[in-house]
Amino acid sequence: MPTCMVLEDREGNLLGARIASDGQWRFPQSDSVPERFATALVEFEDHRFYYHPGVDPAGLGRAMLQNIRNGHIVSGGSTLSMQVVRMARNNPPRTLWQKLVEMVLATRLELGYSKKEILALYASHAPFGGNVVGLEAASWRYFGKSPALLSWAEAAMLAVLPNSPALIHPGRNRDALMAKRNRLLARLQEAGHIDAFTCELAMEEPLPEAPHPLPRLAPHLLDRAYLEQVATGRYSRSRVRTTLNLALQRQLTSVLEYHQQRLRGIEVHNLAALVLDVESGEVLAYVGNVIGAGEQHGEEVDVIKAPRSTGSILKPMLYALMLQEGQILPQSLVPDIPMQLSGYRPENFNKDYDGAIPARRAVIRSLNVPMVRLLQLYGLEKFHY
């Protein structure tokens, strides 16, 4: 099945994700399942999970008695291993023959996979309502956090959802979902997994009101990674680990958003920045543009990738070097008048001259003539080396 492309920082923190090609929020499979969710899931779905070989005869017998007593099917008696098999077979019709097939395949599954691996398979492929598949996507969509940070109440809600995914529908079924979650919390207390105080506090937690948007901390880098994989015909790395630092990425995004708001009045709408580790060359933060500029101003354009003049890139470096060495101050006036240099006649982009301009303004406006004069002053050979 297709999965989302997930972008992570150097520590594995989520930076952003693209929805899968089939319109589902389905993250790539994770090898680990947080302890709280695993405990809640096993207690709710299959409390003998760690002891049976894939099929639980006692559970099947109990389900059969419940179905006879109610006159219709209310419980299938499927273990978690049988449910993993069922999901892998695209949920075939519920018949006695299919149940027997699932029992055989679940036993084979247990022979080839550990209990931990089977839990990971279930957590990655279980339906959680709407177009949300898998624990990781559900945790981010419903609670806006990593599965590792789920509270007991949140873990219990997600544990009961795959059994009845429609319960998550906003505005409907809230009482039924709350009751189901709280019954599981009570069972967790009875089993000794949580104490009475924790259970009471968990039952007071509200249900999520609406889906959370996934983080969009490096959307242009995410698009860049996706397009590069598509261009090479090797869309295989669904989980892309970068060298970015989450805290630094947030800080840089905040700084650019502040300046974009400040400069909007003079029609400056697009800003971009990279932060590099000068020793390793690793990219620590990548903001290709400010989200919020609006489509009319091209907020989706990755300005970092946009072609630009090599000379314009070098101008701030020359300015910084001369500041550092005390040759100029930001307010130092630089001649901006026609000049000729060994047959070369530099011109500003607007074909105009200001007469004299502060060095700081010359850099901001990327004026060619004043910067050529500063280069003369600093020395071409010195700047080159």
C-alpha positions as CSV (number, residue, x, y, z in Angstrom):
1,M,0.0,0.0,0.0
2,P,1.2,3.5,-0.7
3,T,2.4,5.5,2.3
4,C,3.0,9.1,3.1
5,M,6.4,10.7,2.5
6,V,7.5,11.7,6.0
7,L,10.2,14.3,6.7
8,E,12.1,14.0,10.0
9,D,14.9,16.1,11.6
10,R,18.2,14.6,12.7
11,E,16.6,13.1,15.9
12,G,13.6,11.6,14.1
13,N,11.2,14.4,15.1
14,L,8.4,15.0,12.5
15,L,8.8,18.0,10.3
16,G,6.1,17.3,7.8
17,A,4.4,14.7,5.6
18,R,2.7,14.4,2.2
19,I,-0.5,12.4,2.1
20,A,-0.2,9.0,0.3
21,S,-1.2,8.7,-3.3
22,D,-4.4,6.9,-2.5
23,G,-5.6,9.9,-0.3
24,Q,-4.8,8.1,3.0
25,W,-2.8,9.4,6.0
26,R,-0.7,6.2,6.2
27,F,2.8,6.7,7.7
28,P,5.6,4.2,6.8
29,Q,5.7,1.3,9.2
30,S,7.4,1.8,12.5
31,D,9.2,-0.9,14.3
32,S,8.2,0.3,17.8
33,V,4.9,0.6,19.6
34,P,4.7,2.9,22.7
35,E,4.1,1.0,25.9
36,R,0.9,2.8,26.9
37,F,-0.8,2.1,23.5
38,A,0.5,-1.5,23.5
39,T,-0.8,-2.1,27.0
40,A,-4.2,-0.6,26.2
41,L,-4.6,-2.4,22.9
42,V,-3.8,-5.9,24.3
43,E,-6.1,-5.3,27.3
44,F,-9.0,-4.3,24.9
45,E,-8.5,-6.6,22.0
46,D,-6.6,-9.7,23.1
47,H,-5.5,-9.9,26.7
48,R,-4.0,-13.3,26.3
49,F,-1.9,-12.1,23.3
50,Y,1.5,-12.8,24.9
51,Y,0.5,-16.4,25.7
52,H,-1.4,-17.9,22.8
53,P,0.2,-19.2,19.5
54,G,-1.9,-16.9,17.3
55,V,-5.3,-18.5,18.0
56,D,-7.0,-18.2,21.4
57,P,-9.4,-21.2,21.9
58,A,-10.9,-19.6,25.0
59,G,-11.6,-16.4,23.2
60,L,-13.2,-18.2,20.3
61,G,-15.4,-20.2,22.7
62,R,-16.5,-17.0,24.5
63,A,-17.3,-15.3,21.2
64,M,-19.4,-18.2,20.1
65,L,-21.4,-18.2,23.3
66,Q,-22.0,-14.5,23.0
67,N,-23.2,-14.8,19.4
68,I,-25.6,-17.6,20.3
69,R,-26.9,-15.7,23.3
70,N,-27.5,-12.6,21.2
71,G,-28.8,-14.3,18.1
72,H,-26.3,-12.5,15.9
73,I,-22.6,-11.9,15.6
74,V,-21.4,-9.5,18.3
75,S,-17.8,-10.9,18.6
76,G,-15.5,-12.6,16.2
77,G,-13.0,-13.9,18.8
78,S,-10.1,-12.8,16.6
79,T,-6.7,-12.4,18.1
80,L,-4.5,-9.5,17.2
81,S,-2.5,-11.9,15.0
82,M,-5.7,-13.0,13.2
83,Q,-6.6,-9.3,12.7
84,V,-3.2,-8.6,11.2
85,V,-3.7,-11.5,8.8
86,R,-7.2,-10.1,7.9
87,M,-5.8,-6.6,7.2
88,A,-3.1,-8.1,5.0
89,R,-5.8,-9.9,3.0
90,N,-7.8,-6.7,2.5
91,N,-10.6,-7.6,4.9
92,P,-12.4,-10.5,3.0
93,P,-16.0,-11.3,3.8
94,R,-16.6,-12.6,7.3
95,T,-17.4,-16.3,6.8
96,L,-16.6,-19.5,8.7
97,W,-14.2,-20.5,5.9
98,Q,-12.3,-17.2,6.1
99,K,-12.1,-17.5,9.9
100,L,-10.5,-20.9,9.5
101,V,-8.0,-19.5,6.9
102,E,-7.2,-16.6,9.3
103,M,-6.5,-19.1,12.1
104,V,-4.1,-21.1,10.1
105,L,-2.3,-18.0,8.7
106,A,-2.1,-16.4,12.2
107,T,-0.4,-19.5,13.5
108,R,2.1,-19.3,10.7
109,L,2.6,-15.5,11.4
110,E,3.4,-16.3,15.0
111,L,6.1,-18.8,13.9
112,G,7.9,-16.1,11.8
113,Y,7.4,-12.9,13.8
114,S,7.9,-12.0,17.4
115,K,5.0,-10.6,19.5
116,K,6.6,-7.1,19.3
117,E,6.8,-7.3,15.5
118,I,3.1,-8.4,15.3
119,L,2.0,-5.5,17.5
120,A,4.0,-3.1,15.2
121,L,2.3,-4.6,12.1
122,Y,-1.1,-4.1,13.7
123,A,-0.3,-0.5,14.8
124,S,0.9,0.5,11.4
125,H,-2.0,-0.9,9.4
126,A,-5.1,-0.6,11.6
127,P,-7.9,1.8,10.5
128,F,-8.5,4.8,12.8
129,G,-11.4,6.4,11.1
130,G,-11.8,8.5,7.9
131,N,-8.7,8.4,5.8
132,V,-6.4,7.8,8.8
133,V,-4.5,4.5,8.9
134,G,-2.0,3.5,11.5
135,L,-1.1,4.6,15.0
136,E,1.4,7.3,14.1
137,A,-0.9,9.1,11.6
138,A,-3.8,8.8,14.1
139,S,-1.7,10.2,17.0
140,W,-0.7,13.3,14.9
141,R,-4.1,13.8,13.3
142,Y,-6.2,13.5,16.5
143,F,-3.8,14.7,19.2
144,G,-1.1,16.7,17.3
145,K,1.7,14.7,19.0
146,S,4.0,11.7,18.6
147,P,2.6,8.4,19.8
148,A,5.3,8.2,22.4
149,L,3.8,11.3,24.1
150,L,0.2,10.0,24.3
151,S,-1.5,10.1,27.7
152,W,-3.4,7.0,29.1
153,A,-6.7,8.5,28.0
154,E,-5.4,9.2,24.5
155,A,-3.8,5.8,24.2
156,A,-7.1,4.2,25.3
157,M,-9.1,6.1,22.8
158,L,-6.9,5.0,20.0
159,A,-6.9,1.4,21.2
160,V,-10.7,1.2,20.9
161,L,-11.0,3.0,17.5
162,P,-9.9,0.2,15.1
163,N,-12.8,-1.9,16.5
164,S,-15.3,0.9,15.5
165,P,-13.5,3.5,13.4
166,A,-16.8,5.4,12.7
167,L,-16.9,6.5,16.3
168,I,-14.4,9.3,15.7
169,H,-16.7,11.2,13.4
170,P,-16.8,14.8,14.6
171,G,-20.2,15.8,16.2
172,R,-21.5,12.2,16.3
173,N,-20.9,9.2,18.5
174,R,-19.1,11.2,21.1
175,D,-20.9,9.6,24.1
176,A,-20.4,6.1,22.7
177,L,-16.7,6.7,22.1
178,M,-16.2,8.3,25.5
179,A,-18.0,5.4,27.2
180,K,-15.9,2.8,25.3
181,R,-12.7,4.6,26.2
182,N,-13.6,4.9,29.9
183,R,-14.6,1.2,30.1
184,L,-11.1,0.3,28.9
185,L,-9.5,2.7,31.4
186,A,-11.4,1.0,34.2
187,R,-10.2,-2.4,32.9
188,L,-6.6,-1.1,32.9
189,Q,-7.1,-0.1,36.5
190,E,-8.5,-3.5,37.4
191,A,-5.6,-5.2,35.8
192,G,-3.1,-3.1,37.7
193,H,-1.7,-1.2,34.8
194,I,-2.7,2.2,36.3
195,D,-3.8,3.3,39.7
196,A,-7.2,4.7,40.7
197,F,-6.0,8.4,40.7
198,T,-4.5,8.1,37.2
199,C,-7.7,6.4,36.0
200,E,-9.9,9.1,37.4
201,L,-7.8,11.9,35.8
202,A,-7.8,10.0,32.5
203,M,-11.6,9.7,32.5
204,E,-11.8,13.5,32.9
205,E,-9.8,14.2,29.7
206,P,-12.0,15.3,26.8
207,L,-12.1,13.7,23.4
208,P,-10.4,15.5,20.5
209,E,-12.8,18.0,18.8
210,A,-11.3,18.1,15.3
211,P,-8.4,16.7,13.4
212,H,-5.1,18.5,13.9
213,P,-3.1,19.7,10.8
214,L,0.2,17.9,10.6
215,P,3.4,19.9,11.2
216,R,4.5,22.0,8.3
217,L,8.0,23.0,9.5
218,A,9.9,22.5,6.2
219,P,7.3,22.2,3.5
220,H,9.6,23.3,0.7
221,L,12.3,20.8,1.6
222,L,9.6,18.1,1.8
223,D,8.4,19.0,-1.7
224,R,12.0,19.0,-2.9
225,A,12.7,15.5,-1.5
226,Y,9.5,14.2,-3.1
227,L,10.2,15.7,-6.5
228,E,13.8,14.5,-6.5
229,Q,12.7,11.0,-5.8
230,V,9.9,11.1,-8.5
231,A,12.4,12.6,-11.0
232,T,14.8,9.7,-10.5
233,G,12.0,7.1,-10.6
234,R,13.0,5.8,-7.2
235,Y,10.2,6.7,-4.9
236,S,11.2,4.3,-2.1
237,R,12.4,6.4,0.8
238,S,9.1,7.2,2.4
239,R,10.7,8.2,5.6
240,V,13.4,10.8,4.9
241,R,15.8,11.6,7.8
242,T,17.5,15.0,7.3
243,T,20.3,16.9,9.1
244,L,17.9,19.6,10.3
245,N,17.6,20.6,13.9
246,L,13.9,20.9,15.0
247,A,14.5,23.7,17.5
248,L,16.6,25.7,15.0
249,Q,14.1,25.1,12.2
250,R,11.3,26.5,14.4
251,Q,13.4,29.5,15.4
252,L,14.4,30.3,11.8
253,T,10.8,30.0,10.7
254,S,9.7,32.4,13.4
255,V,12.4,34.9,12.5
256,L,11.4,35.0,8.8
257,E,7.7,35.2,9.6
258,Y,8.4,38.3,11.8
259,H,10.4,40.0,9.0
260,Q,7.9,39.0,6.4
261,Q,5.2,40.8,8.4
262,R,7.4,43.8,8.9
263,L,8.3,44.0,5.2
264,R,4.9,43.3,3.7
265,G,4.2,47.1,3.7
266,I,6.9,47.6,1.1
267,E,5.7,44.7,-1.0
268,V,8.4,42.2,0.2
269,H,6.5,38.9,0.5
270,N,9.1,36.2,-0.1
271,L,12.0,35.3,2.2
272,A,14.2,32.3,2.5
273,A,17.2,31.2,4.6
274,L,19.6,28.4,5.2
275,V,21.5,27.7,8.4
276,L,24.7,25.6,7.8
277,D,27.2,24.0,10.2
278,V,30.4,25.8,9.0
279,E,32.5,22.8,10.0
280,S,30.5,19.9,8.5
281,G,28.5,21.7,5.9
282,E,25.3,20.1,7.2
283,V,22.1,22.0,6.7
284,L,20.6,22.7,10.2
285,A,17.6,24.8,9.1
286,Y,15.9,25.2,5.7
287,V,13.1,27.7,5.1
288,G,12.4,27.9,1.4
289,N,9.7,30.6,1.7
290,V,7.4,32.1,4.3
291,I,4.0,30.3,4.5
292,G,1.4,33.0,4.8
293,A,2.5,35.2,1.9
294,G,-0.4,33.8,-0.1
295,E,-0.6,31.9,-3.4
296,Q,-0.7,35.3,-5.3
297,H,2.8,36.0,-4.0
298,G,4.1,32.5,-4.7
299,E,4.5,31.1,-1.2
300,E,4.8,27.6,-2.6
301,V,8.0,28.6,-4.5
302,D,11.2,27.4,-3.0
303,V,13.3,30.5,-3.2
304,I,16.4,28.6,-2.1
305,K,16.3,26.7,-5.4
306,A,15.5,29.7,-7.5
307,P,18.4,30.7,-9.8
308,R,20.2,33.9,-8.7
309,S,23.2,35.9,-9.7
310,T,26.5,34.7,-8.4
311,G,27.6,38.3,-7.8
312,S,24.6,39.0,-5.7
313,I,25.4,36.1,-3.5
314,L,28.9,37.4,-3.0
315,K,28.0,41.0,-2.1
316,P,26.9,40.3,1.5
317,M,30.1,38.3,2.1
318,L,32.3,41.2,0.9
319,Y,30.3,43.6,3.1
320,A,30.7,41.2,6.1
321,L,34.4,40.9,5.6
322,M,34.9,44.7,5.4
323,L,32.8,45.2,8.5
324,Q,34.7,42.6,10.4
325,E,38.1,44.2,9.5
326,G,36.9,47.7,10.3
327,Q,37.2,49.1,6.8
328,I,33.7,50.3,6.6
329,L,30.7,51.0,8.9
330,P,27.1,50.3,7.9
331,Q,26.5,54.0,7.4
332,S,29.7,54.6,5.5
333,L,28.9,56.4,2.2
334,V,30.0,54.7,-1.0
335,P,30.0,56.5,-4.4
336,D,27.3,55.4,-6.7
337,I,28.2,57.2,-9.9
338,P,29.2,56.0,-13.4
339,M,32.6,54.4,-13.5
340,Q,34.8,52.5,-15.9
341,L,37.3,49.8,-14.8
342,S,39.7,48.4,-17.5
343,G,37.0,48.6,-20.1
344,Y,34.3,47.2,-17.8
345,R,31.4,49.6,-17.0
346,P,29.3,48.3,-14.1
347,E,25.6,49.2,-14.0
348,N,22.9,48.9,-11.4
349,F,19.9,46.8,-12.2
350,N,17.7,49.9,-12.5
351,K,20.2,51.7,-14.7
352,D,20.2,54.6,-12.2
353,Y,22.7,56.1,-9.7
354,D,22.2,57.6,-6.2
355,G,25.4,59.6,-6.1
356,A,26.3,58.4,-2.6
357,I,24.7,55.6,-0.6
358,P,25.3,54.0,2.8
359,A,27.1,50.7,2.5
360,R,24.2,49.0,4.3
361,R,21.6,50.2,1.8
362,A,23.9,49.2,-1.1
363,V,23.9,45.6,0.1
364,I,20.2,45.5,0.8
365,R,19.4,46.8,-2.7
366,S,22.1,44.7,-4.3
367,L,23.6,47.6,-6.2
368,N,26.5,46.7,-8.5
369,V,28.4,50.0,-8.8
370,P,28.9,50.7,-5.0
371,M,29.9,47.1,-4.5
372,V,32.5,47.2,-7.3
373,R,34.0,50.2,-5.6
374,L,34.1,48.4,-2.2
375,L,35.7,45.4,-3.9
376,Q,38.4,47.8,-5.3
377,L,39.0,49.1,-1.8
378,Y,39.2,45.6,-0.2
379,G,41.3,44.1,-3.0
380,L,40.2,41.5,-5.6
381,E,43.0,39.1,-4.8
382,K,42.4,39.3,-1.0
383,F,38.7,38.7,-1.5
384,H,39.3,35.7,-3.8
385,Y,41.5,33.9,-1.4
